[in-house]
């Protein structure tokens, strides 16, 4: 996150359903453990202004 200028960050679950998506890179930037995104009902976002 520091690469993107964050001074603080939150490290969450890190389980198999953890997926990182960056709009500036047009999509998923990590590889979830089962090889694809999983449908989940919750998320949080970070917006830089």
PDB file of N, CA, C and O in Angstrom:
ATOM      1  N   UNK A   1       0.810  -1.194   0.000  1.00  0.00           N
ATOM      2  CA  UNK A   1       0.000   0.000   0.000  1.00  0.00           C
ATOM      3  C   UNK A   1       0.856   1.263   0.000  1.00  0.00           C
ATOM      4  O   UNK A   1       0.430   2.301  -0.506  1.00  0.00           O
ATOM      5  N   UNK A   2       2.061   1.180   0.564  1.00  0.00           N
ATOM      6  CA  UNK A   2       2.916   2.360   0.577  1.00  0.00           C
ATOM      7  C   UNK A   2       3.287   2.807  -0.834  1.00  0.00           C
ATOM      8  O   UNK A   2       3.537   3.989  -1.068  1.00  0.00           O
ATOM      9  N   UNK A   3       3.325   1.865  -1.774  1.00  0.00           N
ATOM     10  CA  UNK A   3       3.608   2.210  -3.165  1.00  0.00           C
ATOM     11  C   UNK A   3       2.556   3.182  -3.702  1.00  0.00           C
ATOM     12  O   UNK A   3       2.845   4.003  -4.572  1.00  0.00           O
ATOM     13  N   UNK A   4       1.341   3.080  -3.178  1.00  0.00           N
ATOM     14  CA  UNK A   4       0.244   3.926  -3.627  1.00  0.00           C
ATOM     15  C   UNK A   4       0.073   5.156  -2.746  1.00  0.00           C
ATOM     16  O   UNK A   4      -0.913   5.881  -2.883  1.00  0.00           O
ATOM     17  N   UNK A   5       1.018   5.400  -1.846  1.00  0.00           N
ATOM     18  CA  UNK A   5       0.995   6.602  -1.032  1.00  0.00           C
ATOM     19  C   UNK A   5       0.263   6.470   0.295  1.00  0.00           C
ATOM     20  O   UNK A   5       0.029   7.474   0.966  1.00  0.00           O
ATOM     21  N   UNK A   6      -0.103   5.262   0.686  1.00  0.00           N
ATOM     22  CA  UNK A   6      -0.822   5.074   1.950  1.00  0.00           C
ATOM     23  C   UNK A   6       0.107   5.291   3.138  1.00  0.00           C
ATOM     24  O   UNK A   6       1.248   4.828   3.142  1.00  0.00           O
ATOM     25  N   UNK A   7      -0.396   5.999   4.146  1.00  0.00           N
ATOM     26  CA  UNK A   7       0.332   6.151   5.393  1.00  0.00           C
ATOM     27  C   UNK A   7      -0.118   5.118   6.406  1.00  0.00           C
ATOM     28  O   UNK A   7       0.627   4.769   7.323  1.00  0.00           O
ATOM     29  N   UNK A   8      -1.344   4.627   6.240  1.00  0.00           N
ATOM     30  CA  UNK A   8      -1.911   3.602   7.111  1.00  0.00           C
ATOM     31  C   UNK A   8      -2.625   2.591   6.236  1.00  0.00           C
ATOM     32  O   UNK A   8      -3.157   2.943   5.184  1.00  0.00           O
ATOM     33  N   UNK A   9      -2.640   1.344   6.662  1.00  0.00           N
ATOM     34  CA  UNK A   9      -3.330   0.300   5.902  1.00  0.00           C
ATOM     35  C   UNK A   9      -3.893  -0.723   6.876  1.00  0.00           C
ATOM     36  O   UNK A   9      -3.521  -0.749   8.049  1.00  0.00           O
ATOM     37  N   UNK A  10      -4.780  -1.553   6.388  1.00  0.00           N
ATOM     38  CA  UNK A  10      -5.416  -2.571   7.194  1.00  0.00           C
ATOM     39  C   UNK A  10      -5.167  -3.924   6.548  1.00  0.00           C
ATOM     40  O   UNK A  10      -5.395  -4.087   5.349  1.00  0.00           O
ATOM     41  N   UNK A  11      -4.707  -4.883   7.316  1.00  0.00           N
ATOM     42  CA  UNK A  11      -4.443  -6.227   6.822  1.00  0.00           C
ATOM     43  C   UNK A  11      -5.580  -7.102   7.304  1.00  0.00           C
ATOM     44  O   UNK A  11      -5.787  -7.249   8.509  1.00  0.00           O
ATOM     45  N   UNK A  12      -6.304  -7.672   6.392  1.00  0.00           N
ATOM     46  CA  UNK A  12      -7.516  -8.413   6.737  1.00  0.00           C
ATOM     47  C   UNK A  12      -7.323  -9.920   6.635  1.00  0.00           C
ATOM     48  O   UNK A  12      -6.198 -10.418   6.674  1.00  0.00           O
ATOM     49  N   UNK A  13      -8.402 -10.618   6.507  1.00  0.00           N
ATOM     50  CA  UNK A  13      -8.539 -12.074   6.511  1.00  0.00           C
ATOM     51  C   UNK A  13      -7.384 -12.835   5.881  1.00  0.00           C
ATOM     52  O   UNK A  13      -6.826 -13.720   6.531  1.00  0.00           O
ATOM     53  N   UNK A  14      -7.013 -12.542   4.692  1.00  0.00           N
ATOM     54  CA  UNK A  14      -5.978 -13.236   3.924  1.00  0.00           C
ATOM     55  C   UNK A  14      -6.332 -14.683   3.619  1.00  0.00           C
ATOM     56  O   UNK A  14      -5.466 -15.482   3.262  1.00  0.00           O
ATOM     57  N   UNK A  15      -7.591 -15.009   3.760  1.00  0.00           N
ATOM     58  CA  UNK A  15      -8.035 -16.361   3.456  1.00  0.00           C
ATOM     59  C   UNK A  15      -8.113 -16.590   1.958  1.00  0.00           C
ATOM     60  O   UNK A  15      -7.724 -15.730   1.167  1.00  0.00           O
ATOM     61  N   UNK A  16      -8.612 -17.743   1.577  1.00  0.00           N
ATOM     62  CA  UNK A  16      -8.679 -18.121   0.173  1.00  0.00           C
ATOM     63  C   UNK A  16      -9.540 -17.220  -0.682  1.00  0.00           C
ATOM     64  O   UNK A  16      -9.357 -17.157  -1.898  1.00  0.00           O
ATOM     65  N   UNK A  17     -10.489 -16.511  -0.056  1.00  0.00           N
ATOM     66  CA  UNK A  17     -11.356 -15.635  -0.843  1.00  0.00           C
ATOM     67  C   UNK A  17     -10.812 -14.214  -0.963  1.00  0.00           C
ATOM     68  O   UNK A  17     -11.442 -13.364  -1.593  1.00  0.00           O
ATOM     69  N   UNK A  18      -9.652 -13.948  -0.368  1.00  0.00           N
ATOM     70  CA  UNK A  18      -9.084 -12.608  -0.427  1.00  0.00           C
ATOM     71  C   UNK A  18      -8.653 -12.285  -1.849  1.00  0.00           C
ATOM     72  O   UNK A  18      -7.882 -13.024  -2.462  1.00  0.00           O
ATOM     73  N   UNK A  19      -9.160 -11.175  -2.365  1.00  0.00           N
ATOM     74  CA  UNK A  19      -8.862 -10.740  -3.721  1.00  0.00           C
ATOM     75  C   UNK A  19      -8.567  -9.250  -3.703  1.00  0.00           C
ATOM     76  O   UNK A  19      -9.292  -8.486  -3.065  1.00  0.00           O
ATOM     77  N   UNK A  20      -7.521  -8.827  -4.388  1.00  0.00           N
ATOM     78  CA  UNK A  20      -7.215  -7.409  -4.497  1.00  0.00           C
ATOM     79  C   UNK A  20      -7.455  -6.977  -5.934  1.00  0.00           C
ATOM     80  O   UNK A  20      -6.902  -7.548  -6.874  1.00  0.00           O
ATOM     81  N   UNK A  21      -8.285  -5.965  -6.084  1.00  0.00           N
ATOM     82  CA  UNK A  21      -8.626  -5.432  -7.402  1.00  0.00           C
ATOM     83  C   UNK A  21      -8.223  -3.968  -7.438  1.00  0.00           C
ATOM     84  O   UNK A  21      -8.571  -3.205  -6.537  1.00  0.00           O
ATOM     85  N   UNK A  22      -7.496  -3.572  -8.468  1.00  0.00           N
ATOM     86  CA  UNK A  22      -7.108  -2.178  -8.645  1.00  0.00           C
ATOM     87  C   UNK A  22      -7.645  -1.682  -9.977  1.00  0.00           C
ATOM     88  O   UNK A  22      -7.302  -2.215 -11.032  1.00  0.00           O
ATOM     89  N   UNK A  23      -8.483  -0.664  -9.922  1.00  0.00           N
ATOM     90  CA  UNK A  23      -9.055  -0.111 -11.147  1.00  0.00           C
ATOM     91  C   UNK A  23      -7.967   0.401 -12.091  1.00  0.00           C
ATOM     92  O   UNK A  23      -8.083   0.275 -13.310  1.00  0.00           O
ATOM     93  N   UNK A  24      -6.897   0.984 -11.512  1.00  0.00           N
ATOM     94  CA  UNK A  24      -5.833   1.531 -12.356  1.00  0.00           C
ATOM     95  C   UNK A  24      -5.086   0.447 -13.118  1.00  0.00           C
ATOM     96  O   UNK A  24      -4.419   0.733 -14.113  1.00  0.00           O
ATOM     97  N   UNK A  25      -5.193  -0.793 -12.661  1.00  0.00           N
ATOM     98  CA  UNK A  25      -4.556  -1.913 -13.356  1.00  0.00           C
ATOM     99  C   UNK A  25      -5.604  -2.810 -14.001  1.00  0.00           C
ATOM    100  O   UNK A  25      -5.295  -3.906 -14.467  1.00  0.00           O
ATOM    101  N   UNK A  26      -6.843  -2.336 -14.024  1.00  0.00           N
ATOM    102  CA  UNK A  26      -7.957  -3.000 -14.700  1.00  0.00           C
ATOM    103  C   UNK A  26      -8.254  -4.403 -14.212  1.00  0.00           C
ATOM    104  O   UNK A  26      -8.533  -5.298 -15.010  1.00  0.00           O
ATOM    105  N   UNK A  27      -8.196  -4.598 -12.902  1.00  0.00           N
ATOM    106  CA  UNK A  27      -8.663  -5.887 -12.428  1.00  0.00           C
ATOM    107  C   UNK A  27      -7.898  -6.487 -11.269  1.00  0.00           C
ATOM    108  O   UNK A  27      -7.227  -5.791 -10.507  1.00  0.00           O
ATOM    109  N   UNK A  28      -8.017  -7.798 -11.158  1.00  0.00           N
ATOM    110  CA  UNK A  28      -7.428  -8.562 -10.057  1.00  0.00           C
ATOM    111  C   UNK A  28      -5.911  -8.535 -10.164  1.00  0.00           C
ATOM    112  O   UNK A  28      -5.352  -8.789 -11.230  1.00  0.00           O
ATOM    113  N   UNK A  29      -5.244  -8.223  -9.044  1.00  0.00           N
ATOM    114  CA  UNK A  29      -3.778  -8.148  -9.057  1.00  0.00           C
ATOM    115  C   UNK A  29      -3.121  -9.220  -8.201  1.00  0.00           C
ATOM    116  O   UNK A  29      -1.898  -9.231  -8.061  1.00  0.00           O
ATOM    117  N   UNK A  30      -3.904 -10.116  -7.631  1.00  0.00           N
ATOM    118  CA  UNK A  30      -3.325 -11.228  -6.895  1.00  0.00           C
ATOM    119  C   UNK A  30      -3.922 -12.531  -7.413  1.00  0.00           C
ATOM    120  O   UNK A  30      -4.789 -12.513  -8.287  1.00  0.00           O
ATOM    121  N   UNK A  31      -3.473 -13.640  -6.889  1.00  0.00           N
ATOM    122  CA  UNK A  31      -3.992 -14.933  -7.312  1.00  0.00           C
ATOM    123  C   UNK A  31      -4.643 -15.616  -6.114  1.00  0.00           C
ATOM    124  O   UNK A  31      -3.943 -16.176  -5.271  1.00  0.00           O
ATOM    125  N   UNK A  32      -5.981 -15.578  -6.026  1.00  0.00           N
ATOM    126  CA  UNK A  32      -6.657 -16.281  -4.939  1.00  0.00           C
ATOM    127  C   UNK A  32      -6.273 -17.765  -4.946  1.00  0.00           C
ATOM    128  O   UNK A  32      -5.910 -18.317  -5.985  1.00  0.00           O
ATOM    129  N   UNK A  33      -6.359 -18.399  -3.779  1.00  0.00           N
ATOM    130  CA  UNK A  33      -5.831 -19.752  -3.612  1.00  0.00           C
ATOM    131  C   UNK A  33      -6.436 -20.791  -4.545  1.00  0.00           C
ATOM    132  O   UNK A  33      -5.775 -21.772  -4.886  1.00  0.00           O
ATOM    133  N   UNK A  34      -7.689 -20.589  -4.964  1.00  0.00           N
ATOM    134  CA  UNK A  34      -8.277 -21.566  -5.883  1.00  0.00           C
ATOM    135  C   UNK A  34      -8.187 -21.110  -7.333  1.00  0.00           C
ATOM    136  O   UNK A  34      -8.827 -21.697  -8.205  1.00  0.00           O
ATOM    137  N   UNK A  35      -7.396 -20.065  -7.604  1.00  0.00           N
ATOM    138  CA  UNK A  35      -7.100 -19.662  -8.964  1.00  0.00           C
ATOM    139  C   UNK A  35      -8.066 -18.703  -9.621  1.00  0.00           C
ATOM    140  O   UNK A  35      -7.844 -18.319 -10.769  1.00  0.00           O
ATOM    141  N   UNK A  36      -9.137 -18.295  -8.939  1.00  0.00           N
ATOM    142  CA  UNK A  36     -10.103 -17.373  -9.528  1.00  0.00           C
ATOM    143  C   UNK A  36     -10.814 -16.597  -8.433  1.00  0.00           C
ATOM    144  O   UNK A  36     -10.814 -16.995  -7.268  1.00  0.00           O
ATOM    145  N   UNK A  37     -11.422 -15.480  -8.827  1.00  0.00           N
ATOM    146  CA  UNK A  37     -12.206 -14.724  -7.859  1.00  0.00           C
ATOM    147  C   UNK A  37     -13.359 -15.570  -7.338  1.00  0.00           C
ATOM    148  O   UNK A  37     -13.905 -16.406  -8.059  1.00  0.00           O
ATOM    149  N   UNK A  38     -13.721 -15.349  -6.090  1.00  0.00           N
ATOM    150  CA  UNK A  38     -14.885 -16.012  -5.509  1.00  0.00           C
ATOM    151  C   UNK A  38     -15.977 -14.975  -5.286  1.00  0.00           C
ATOM    152  O   UNK A  38     -15.683 -13.836  -4.922  1.00  0.00           O
ATOM    153  N   UNK A  39     -17.216 -15.351  -5.496  1.00  0.00           N
ATOM    154  CA  UNK A  39     -18.287 -14.401  -5.176  1.00  0.00           C
ATOM    155  C   UNK A  39     -18.412 -14.278  -3.654  1.00  0.00           C
ATOM    156  O   UNK A  39     -18.575 -15.281  -2.959  1.00  0.00           O
ATOM    157  N   UNK A  40     -18.336 -13.073  -3.152  1.00  0.00           N
ATOM    158  CA  UNK A  40     -18.501 -12.827  -1.712  1.00  0.00           C
ATOM    159  C   UNK A  40     -19.486 -11.689  -1.528  1.00  0.00           C
ATOM    160  O   UNK A  40     -19.678 -10.869  -2.426  1.00  0.00           O
ATOM    161  N   UNK A  41     -20.104 -11.643  -0.368  1.00  0.00           N
ATOM    162  CA  UNK A  41     -21.158 -10.654  -0.146  1.00  0.00           C
ATOM    163  C   UNK A  41     -20.676  -9.373   0.519  1.00  0.00           C
ATOM    164  O   UNK A  41     -21.461  -8.438   0.674  1.00  0.00           O
ATOM    165  N   UNK A  42     -19.413  -9.302   0.914  1.00  0.00           N
ATOM    166  CA  UNK A  42     -18.929  -8.095   1.573  1.00  0.00           C
ATOM    167  C   UNK A  42     -17.601  -7.651   0.963  1.00  0.00           C
ATOM    168  O   UNK A  42     -16.867  -8.454   0.386  1.00  0.00           O
ATOM    169  N   UNK A  43     -17.316  -6.393   1.098  1.00  0.00           N
ATOM    170  CA  UNK A  43     -16.042  -5.849   0.631  1.00  0.00           C
ATOM    171  C   UNK A  43     -15.833  -4.478   1.275  1.00  0.00           C
ATOM    172  O   UNK A  43     -16.748  -3.931   1.889  1.00  0.00           O
ATOM    173  N   UNK A  44     -14.661  -3.941   1.137  1.00  0.00           N
ATOM    174  CA  UNK A  44     -14.439  -2.545   1.474  1.00  0.00           C
ATOM    175  C   UNK A  44     -13.556  -1.958   0.382  1.00  0.00           C
ATOM    176  O   UNK A  44     -12.802  -2.672  -0.279  1.00  0.00           O
ATOM    177  N   UNK A  45     -13.661  -0.678   0.211  1.00  0.00           N
ATOM    178  CA  UNK A  45     -12.914  -0.024  -0.853  1.00  0.00           C
ATOM    179  C   UNK A  45     -12.024   1.071  -0.306  1.00  0.00           C
ATOM    180  O   UNK A  45     -12.218   1.556   0.808  1.00  0.00           O
ATOM    181  N   UNK A  46     -11.064   1.444  -1.094  1.00  0.00           N
ATOM    182  CA  UNK A  46     -10.172   2.541  -0.772  1.00  0.00           C
ATOM    183  C   UNK A  46     -10.216   3.497  -1.942  1.00  0.00           C
ATOM    184  O   UNK A  46     -10.067   3.093  -3.095  1.00  0.00           O
ATOM    185  N   UNK A  47     -10.420   4.761  -1.642  1.00  0.00           N
ATOM    186  CA  UNK A  47     -10.508   5.750  -2.710  1.00  0.00           C
ATOM    187  C   UNK A  47      -9.489   6.846  -2.465  1.00  0.00           C
ATOM    188  O   UNK A  47      -9.425   7.423  -1.379  1.00  0.00           O
ATOM    189  N   UNK A  48      -8.713   7.119  -3.459  1.00  0.00           N
ATOM    190  CA  UNK A  48      -7.710   8.183  -3.366  1.00  0.00           C
ATOM    191  C   UNK A  48      -8.254   9.413  -4.065  1.00  0.00           C
ATOM    192  O   UNK A  48      -8.750   9.336  -5.190  1.00  0.00           O
ATOM    193  N   UNK A  49      -8.159  10.525  -3.402  1.00  0.00           N
ATOM    194  CA  UNK A  49      -8.657  11.779  -4.007  1.00  0.00           C
ATOM    195  C   UNK A  49      -7.536  12.734  -4.263  1.00  0.00           C
ATOM    196  O   UNK A  49      -7.765  13.834  -4.765  1.00  0.00           O
TER     197      UNK A  49
END
